[in-house]
Amino acid sequence: MDRMRDNSEAMDRSHRQHSIALSRRALEREGALWFEIDGGSMKPFLRAGDRVLVRSCSADALASGDLVLLTEADTLCLHRVIRSGRSNGRRWLRTKGDGCGRWDLPVEAGSVVGKGVARQRGHRTVPLDGWSGRLLGFLCVYGSVLMGWGLWLKWRFQA
């Protein structure tokens, strides 16, 4: 039984890695692809069922506030760029889900698959690239942080 489960997990991991490789190749060939959101880490900005248009790009083309699609532990993850930098000649990014309380661990530039440039919810499509999209994203990220601090302060100083 354990061998079957181990084999199944290995096949599942291999399938996920193959899917990521296919997505990367298709994105490079087509230039942009639509991906459907199936998690909740980007709430309220992105919800399960929303679609995000991802355009192929390098880590050097990303700025704070941009949405980045990256590979993380054999999955694709769409989070917001918070910071970037270089260490020992290697570029890294810090990302965060808008609905998450903590920043993600730093990721290397090679994990970048592309940049989210538009969101589609129902029949409405909203551009995400440019200053207005980044501003809206920062309000989502830092608004939740400020709200958390406000709730903590309220709790801390209540009589």
KEKE-3310 file (N, C-alpha, C; in steps of 0.2 Angstrom, whole numbers, plus 5000, padded with zeros to 4 digits):
npx = (5004:5009:5020:5012:5006:5017:5022:5012:5012:5024:5021:5011:5019:5028:5019:5014:5026:5028:5017:5020:5031:5026:5017:5026:5033:5022:5018:5030:5030:5017:5017:5007:4995:4980:4976:4967:4962:4963:4964:4964:4973:4975:4964:4956:4957:4959:4949:4944:4941:4942:4950:4967:4977:4992:5008:5023:5038:5054:5062:5068:5060:5050:5041:5039:5023:5018:5009:5015:5018:5024:5035:5033:5038:5034:5022:5011:5011:5003:5007:5010:5023:5033:5046:5062:5079:5097:5109:5124:5126:5115:5098:5083:5066:5054:5038:5020:5004:4989:4979:4986:4994:5008:5024:5030:5044:5060:5062:5071:5076:5074:5063:5052:5038:5030:5021:5006:4994:4981:4964:4950:4934:4919:4911:4919:4934:4949:4963:4979:4992:5003:5003:4990:4985:4996:4995:4982:4984:4994:4987:4978:4987:4995:4984:4978:4988:4989:4976:4976:4986:4979:4968:4975:4981:4969:4964:4975:4975:4963:4952)
npy = (4994:5007:5008:5009:5021:5030:5028:5034:5047:5051:5050:5059:5071:5071:5073:5086:5093:5091:5098:5111:5113:5112:5123:5134:5133:5135:5148:5155:5153:5158:5170:5176:5169:5163:5160:5151:5155:5145:5146:5154:5163:5176:5184:5199:5203:5194:5180:5163:5155:5167:5173:5176:5185:5181:5187:5183:5186:5192:5191:5203:5212:5215:5224:5231:5228:5222:5208:5191:5176:5161:5147:5136:5124:5113:5118:5130:5147:5162:5177:5193:5205:5211:5215:5216:5211:5209:5197:5190:5191:5186:5187:5190:5188:5194:5189:5190:5184:5193:5191:5185:5183:5184:5187:5178:5166:5171:5170:5163:5172:5163:5156:5163:5164:5172:5188:5194:5203:5206:5204:5194:5193:5185:5193:5204:5212:5218:5228:5225:5229:5242:5258:5260:5247:5242:5251:5248:5235:5237:5243:5233:5224:5232:5238:5227:5224:5236:5236:5224:5229:5239:5232:5225:5235:5240:5229:5228:5240:5241:5244)
npz = (5000:5004:4995:4983:4986:4987:4974:4967:4971:4966:4952:4952:4955:4944:4934:4937:4936:4922:4917:4921:4913:4900:4901:4902:4890:4881:4884:4881:4867:4863:4869:4878:4889:4896:4913:4925:4941:4956:4969:4986:4990:4985:4988:4992:4979:4968:4964:4966:4951:4944:4929:4924:4913:4908:4903:4895:4903:4910:4926:4927:4921:4930:4943:4959:4966:4954:4947:4948:4940:4945:4948:4961:4972:4963:4958:4950:4955:4958:4964:4972:4968:4980:4984:4977:4973:4972:4976:4979:4965:4960:4955:4965:4971:4982:4987:4989:4994:4992:5001:5011:5027:5029:5020:5006:5006:4999:4981:4967:4952:4941:4944:4939:4928:4921:4919:4927:4918:4915:4922:4922:4926:4926:4913:4912:4909:4916:4915:4922:4922:4922:4931:4938:4940:4948:4959:4964:4968:4978:4987:4991:4997:5007:5013:5020:5029:5036:5042:5050:5059:5065:5071:5080:5088:5093:5101:5110:5117:5123:5137)
capx = (5000:5014:5023:5008:5005:5024:5023:5006:5014:5029:5018:5008:5024:5030:5013:5014:5032:5027:5012:5023:5036:5021:5014:5031:5034:5016:5019:5035:5028:5011:5018:5002:4990:4975:4976:4962:4963:4959:4965:4961:4978:4975:4958:4949:4959:4957:4945:4943:4937:4944:4955:4972:4981:4999:5012:5029:5043:5059:5062:5071:5054:5045:5042:5035:5016:5016:5008:5020:5017:5031:5035:5034:5036:5030:5015:5011:5008:5002:5007:5012:5030:5034:5053:5067:5086:5102:5113:5129:5125:5108:5092:5078:5060:5049:5031:5015:4997:4986:4975:4990:4997:5015:5027:5033:5051:5063:5062:5076:5073:5073:5056:5047:5035:5027:5018:4999:4993:4974:4960:4944:4929:4913:4912:4923:4941:4952:4970:4983:4999:5003:5003:4984:4985:5000:4992:4977:4988:4997:4981:4976:4992:4996:4978:4977:4993:4987:4970:4979:4989:4974:4965:4980:4981:4963:4964:4980:4974:4956:4952)
capy = (5000:5012:5008:5012:5029:5033:5028:5038:5054:5052:5051:5066:5076:5071:5076:5093:5096:5091:5103:5117:5114:5114:5130:5138:5133:5138:5155:5158:5152:5162:5177:5177:5164:5164:5155:5151:5155:5140:5146:5160:5167:5183:5187:5199:5205:5188:5175:5157:5156:5173:5172:5181:5185:5181:5188:5180:5191:5190:5194:5210:5217:5216:5230:5230:5229:5218:5201:5187:5169:5158:5140:5135:5117:5109:5121:5137:5152:5169:5182:5200:5206:5216:5218:5212:5213:5205:5194:5186:5191:5182:5191:5187:5192:5193:5190:5189:5184:5199:5188:5181:5188:5185:5187:5172:5166:5174:5165:5166:5174:5157:5153:5167:5161:5178:5193:5195:5209:5207:5200:5193:5190:5186:5196:5210:5212:5224:5228:5225:5232:5250:5261:5259:5240:5241:5255:5244:5229:5239:5245:5227:5221:5236:5239:5221:5224:5241:5234:5220:5233:5243:5228:5223:5241:5241:5224:5229:5246:5241:5244)
capz = (5000:5005:4988:4978:4987:4985:4966:4964:4973:4961:4946:4952:4955:4938:4930:4938:4933:4915:4916:4921:4907:4895:4901:4900:4882:4877:4885:4877:4860:4861:4872:4883:4890:4902:4918:4930:4948:4959:4976:4989:4993:4982:4989:4988:4972:4964:4967:4963:4945:4940:4925:4923:4907:4910:4898:4896:4904:4914:4932:4927:4919:4935:4947:4965:4964:4949:4949:4945:4940:4946:4950:4968:4974:4958:4956:4948:4960:4956:4969:4970:4969:4985:4984:4973:4974:4970:4981:4976:4958:4958:4957:4969:4972:4988:4985:4994:4992:4994:5007:5016:5032:5028:5014:5004:5006:4993:4976:4962:4946:4937:4945:4935:4922:4918:4923:4926:4915:4915:4926:4919:4931:4922:4906:4913:4909:4919:4914:4928:4921:4923:4938:4941:4943:4954:4965:4967:4971:4984:4992:4994:5001:5013:5017:5024:5034:5041:5045:5055:5064:5068:5075:5085:5092:5097:5106:5114:5121:5126:5144)
cpx = (5004:5017:5019:5007:5011:5024:5018:5009:5020:5027:5015:5013:5027:5025:5013:5020:5031:5022:5015:5027:5031:5019:5020:5033:5028:5016:5024:5033:5022:5012:5013:4997:4986:4976:4970:4964:4959:4961:4963:4967:4978:4968:4959:4951:4957:4954:4945:4939:4938:4949:4960:4976:4988:5004:5019:5034:5049:5058:5064:5065:5049:5046:5038:5027:5013:5014:5012:5018:5023:5029:5037:5032:5032:5023:5016:5008:5008:5001:5010:5019:5030:5041:5057:5074:5091:5106:5118:5128:5119:5103:5087:5072:5057:5042:5026:5008:4994:4982:4979:4993:5005:5018:5030:5041:5054:5063:5067:5072:5071:5066:5050:5045:5033:5024:5010:4997:4985:4970:4953:4939:4922:4915:4916:4930:4944:4960:4973:4989:4998:5002:4996:4983:4989:4998:4987:4979:4991:4992:4978:4981:4993:4990:4976:4982:4991:4980:4972:4982:4984:4970:4969:4980:4975:4962:4969:4979:4967:4957:4949)
cpy = (5006:5013:5011:5019:5032:5034:5033:5045:5056:5054:5058:5071:5077:5074:5084:5096:5096:5097:5110:5119:5116:5121:5135:5139:5136:5145:5158:5158:5157:5169:5178:5171:5166:5158:5156:5151:5150:5140:5153:5164:5175:5187:5194:5201:5200:5183:5169:5157:5162:5170:5177:5179:5186:5182:5186:5186:5188:5193:5202:5215:5218:5221:5228:5232:5224:5211:5196:5180:5165:5151:5140:5128:5113:5112:5128:5142:5159:5173:5189:5201:5212:5219:5213:5215:5208:5203:5189:5186:5188:5187:5187:5191:5190:5194:5189:5189:5190:5197:5185:5186:5189:5185:5180:5172:5168:5168:5168:5167:5169:5154:5157:5164:5167:5183:5194:5202:5211:5202:5200:5190:5191:5188:5202:5209:5218:5223:5229:5228:5239:5252:5260:5252:5239:5245:5251:5238:5231:5241:5238:5224:5225:5238:5233:5222:5230:5239:5229:5224:5236:5238:5226:5229:5241:5236:5226:5235:5246:5241:5238)
cpz = (5000:4998:4983:4979:4985:4977:4964:4965:4968:4954:4946:4952:4948:4933:4931:4935:4925:4913:4916:4915:4901:4895:4900:4893:4878:4878:4881:4869:4858:4864:4878:4883:4896:4906:4923:4937:4952:4967:4979:4992:4990:4983:4993:4981:4967:4968:4963:4957:4941:4935:4924:4917:4909:4903:4900:4898:4909:4921:4932:4925:4924:4940:4954:4963:4958:4951:4945:4945:4940:4948:4957:4970:4969:4957:4953:4953:4957:4962:4967:4972:4975:4985:4979:4974:4971:4976:4978:4968:4955:4960:4960:4970:4979:4986:4990:4991:4995:5001:5012:5021:5032:5021:5013:5005:4999:4987:4971:4956:4941:4938:4941:4929:4918:4922:4921:4923:4914:4919:4922:4924:4927:4915:4906:4913:4912:4918:4921:4928:4921:4930:4941:4944:4949:4960:4968:4971:4978:4989:4995:4999:5008:5017:5022:5030:5039:5045:5051:5061:5068:5073:5081:5091:5096:5102:5111:5119:5124:5134:5147)
residu = (MET:ASP:ARG:MET:ARG:ASP:ASN:SER:GLU:ALA:MET:ASP:ARG:SER:HIS:ARG:GLN:HIS:SER:ILE:ALA:LEU:SER:ARG:ARG:ALA:LEU:GLU:ARG:GLU:GLY:ALA:LEU:TRP:PHE:GLU:ILE:ASP:GLY:GLY:SER:MET:LYS:PRO:PHE:LEU:ARG:ALA:GLY:ASP:ARG:VAL:LEU:VAL:ARG:SER:CYS:SER:ALA:ASP:ALA:LEU:ALA:SER:GLY:ASP:LEU:VAL:LEU:LEU:THR:GLU:ALA:ASP:THR:LEU:CYS:LEU:HIS:ARG:VAL:ILE:ARG:SER:GLY:ARG:SER:ASN:GLY:ARG:ARG:TRP:LEU:ARG:THR:LYS:GLY:ASP:GLY:CYS:GLY:ARG:TRP:ASP:LEU:PRO:VAL:GLU:ALA:GLY:SER:VAL:VAL:GLY:LYS:GLY:VAL:ALA:ARG:GLN:ARG:GLY:HIS:ARG:THR:VAL:PRO:LEU:ASP:GLY:TRP:SER:GLY:ARG:LEU:LEU:GLY:PHE:LEU:CYS:VAL:TYR:GLY:SER:VAL:LEU:MET:GLY:TRP:GLY:LEU:TRP:LEU:LYS:TRP:ARG:PHE:GLN:ALA)
# end
